[in-house]
C-alpha cells in the first residue's frame, strides 16, 4: 500500500477518535447539567461541584480549541463534521445557561434547559 495513503488513513482515524472523545465529553457535560437543573433548580445551580460555570470554562479551555484546530485543518469525515457542529452548538447552549444564571433570567435558563432536553442524542 502507498505510504502516503497509509499515513492519510491513520490521520483520518486519529481525527475521528479525537472528535468522538470530545463529543462524548460534551454530551456527558450536557447530561450532567440537565441532571443538575432537575435536582437543584434555577436557584441552586451554583451548588454542584463542578457547577455549570466551571463545566463551561473547562469546555472552553479543553474542547473548543481542539475542535477549532480540527475545523481549521478542514480534512475530516462527514460524521466527524456533524459531531463538531453539534459540539459547537452544545457549548453555545451551555454558555447561554451561564449567562442566564449570571443575569438571574429564569425564563432564559428554562428555555435552554428545555432545548437540551429535546436533543435526541442527549437523552
N, C-alpha and C positions, 0 to 999 in steps of 0.2 A: 504494500500500500504506500501511497505517496506520503512522505514525512510531513509535508505542509498540510495536507488534508488531515492526517492523524492529529497534528497539533491543533488545527482548527476545531475538530470534533471534541478534543479534550477541553479546549477553551469554552466551547458552547456548553458542554456538560457542567463545567465549573460555574459558569454564569447561571445556568438553570438551578444549580444547587444553592448558590448564594441567594437568588431571588426567592426560592422556595423557603429557605430558612428565615429570611426577612418577612415574608408573607405570613408564615406560621407565628412568628413573634408578634406581628401586628394584630393578627386575628386573636391570639391569646390575650393581648392587651385590651382589645375591644370587648371581649367576653368578660374580662375581669372588671372593666368599667361598667358594663351592663349589670353585672352581679352587685357591684358596689352601689349603683344607683337604686337597685331594688332593695338592698339591705339597709343602706344608710339614708337614702333620700337626698334631696337637694341640700337641705340644711346641714347635713353632716358628712358631705363628700370629702371634707378635709381630714376625717378621722382615719381612713385606711392607710396602711403603710405598705407599699407606696401609694400615695394618693394620685389623682388624675393629673395634677400639675407635674409631679415627679415622673410619672409614666410618659407624659407628653415630652418633657425635656429629654428623657432617655431616648425616645424615638428620634427626636430632632438631632441628637448628638451621635447616635449609633446606626440608625437605619436609613434615615433620609440621605446622608452623604453617600452611602453605598448605592442607593437607588439612583441618585443624581449622577454619579460616576458611570453607572451602567447605561443610563439613558444617553449620556454624552457619547459613549462608545458607539451606540447605535446598532450593534450586532447582537441580537438576542432572538430567541424563538417567539412565535406569536403567543404561546402560553405564558412565557415569562413577561412579555409585554403587557398582557392583560393583568397579570398579577401586580406588575409595577404600577399600573394605572390605579388599581384597587388600593394598593398600599398608600399611594399619594392621597387618594380620596379619604381613606380611613384616618390618616394623620390629620387631614384638614378637619374632619369631624371632631377629632379629639381636641384640636386647637379651639374649635368653636365651643366645645364644652368648657374649656378653661376660661375662655372669655366670658361665657355666660355666668360662670361661678364668680369671676372677678367683678362682674357688673351686677351681681345679685339679680340676674334675669332668669327667673324660674321658667318662664314660658319658652325662652330660647333653649334652656337646658333640656326641658321636656321634649321639645321638638327634635333636638339632635339625638337624644336617647332613643326616641321613637324611630328615627331613621336607622340608627344602628341595630335596633331590634328587628327591623324589617329586612335587613340584609340577609339573603338566603345562606350565605357562607358562614355567617356568624352564629347561627342558632343550631 
